[in-house]
Amino acid sequence: MNRSTVLAACICLLFFWVIPFSAPAQSEKEARVRTVVIDAGHGGRDPGCVGLDFKEKDIALSIALKVGQGIQRLFPNVKVIYTRSEDVFVELDRRAEIANENGADLFLSIHCNAIAHHKNSVSGTETFVMGNHVLEENLEVAKRENEAVLFEDGYVKKYDGYNPESPAGHILLSMFQNANIEKSLIFATLVDECLKKRAGRPSRGVMQAGFVVLRKTTMPSALIEVGYLSNPTEEKYLGSEAGQIQLAASIVEAFRQYKTAIEGRSAPNIDRPAPSPTTQQTTAPSNLPVAAQSTDPIVWYVQLASSEIPLSIREGVWLNVPKLISEKVEKHHVYLTGPHEKYESALDGQEYWQRNGFPDALLVPYSNGRRISWEEANRKP
């Protein structure tokens, strides 16, 4: 057998080996996001990262369920499937199988991060898609997450001898990169931007790595590290109900923008400036409702818009806003509606106004008549 014949045979084998892991590409006209699979990392006998007070498996599950609930509120026709909805162990291979078997249009896996205790000042989100290990740091994160295979029976045979401690094993994983890498990067970038702009979280960027949980998915996929349990301050935020709701709402917003873009209704503008709720603080003006100036620990307003020049609020969608309030925050004219005494009610209000003329609507907290930061809000009982 000559060299050209051997080469042709190898190409054929490679084609038939890779093709089962690649879904047929849809045309742009047919592109729909109808089914999403949400994966809460770790679970059961696999705790994932462990902080001083919280475990990764518990935080990931709580956020995953909130993301699913948020998507279903915004898009009742979208089917949401969880790889786990309780504290059980699900094998990494099985998580991808769940997505593939249900013909998912998007797969997102939620995790927490950790680093050596002598570096416990490190914080921030990271969003990964399947790809080559361009940085040693990416490889280390993938190795840590992939160690979950060690909790599975017969993992050596199941993963074709894959060793989570072997750099060569991770290079092999990158060969499973699917044809949806471009859409994966679009979604991952939207997640990164929404976590920065809407949740005010520091970002460590969008990266590529060879996670086992992503390697056999046949749809756009991303793995989201929502923060560091090794950082005591960030662990407190990740473990708080308000922090988890805020993170989940940001991921839901990224999903909304992604679905809108993929289905061709409009393109997402991830560079659009948005006011940061973590830095703006001012005294509430006297025209705020009494509830905002009461002794309640905290109330929430939906901020509809912010502009350096006054906006015309006597026409268009503004006419549908009850209890419209305006105030000056530094150099910006800010327009609000509310208040809401419960965060969940405020979140519903935010989602309503995002669907009804104010796509950039965000939540802002007040306490005793004063606009406060999100960090300050999370510290309150």
Secondary structure, 3 states (H helix, E strand, C coil): CCHHHHHHHHHHHHHHHHHHHCCCCCCCCCCCCCEEEEEECCECCECCCECCCCEHHHHHHHHHHHHHHHHHHHCCCCEEEECCCCCCCCCHHHHHHHHHHCCCCEEEEEEEECCCHHHCCCCCEEEEEECCCCCHHHHHHHHHHHHHHHHCCCHHHHCCCCCCCCHHHHHHHHHHCCCCHHHHHHHHHHHHHHHHHCCCCCEEEEEEECCHHHHCCCCCEEEEEEEECCCHHHHHHHHCHHHHHHHHHHHHHHHHHHHHHHCCCCCCCCCCCCCCCCCCCEECCCCCCHHHHCCCCCEEEEEEEEECCCCCCCCHHHHHCCCCEEEEECCEEEEEEEEECCHHHHHHHHHHHHHCCCCCCEEEEEECCEECCHHHHHHCC
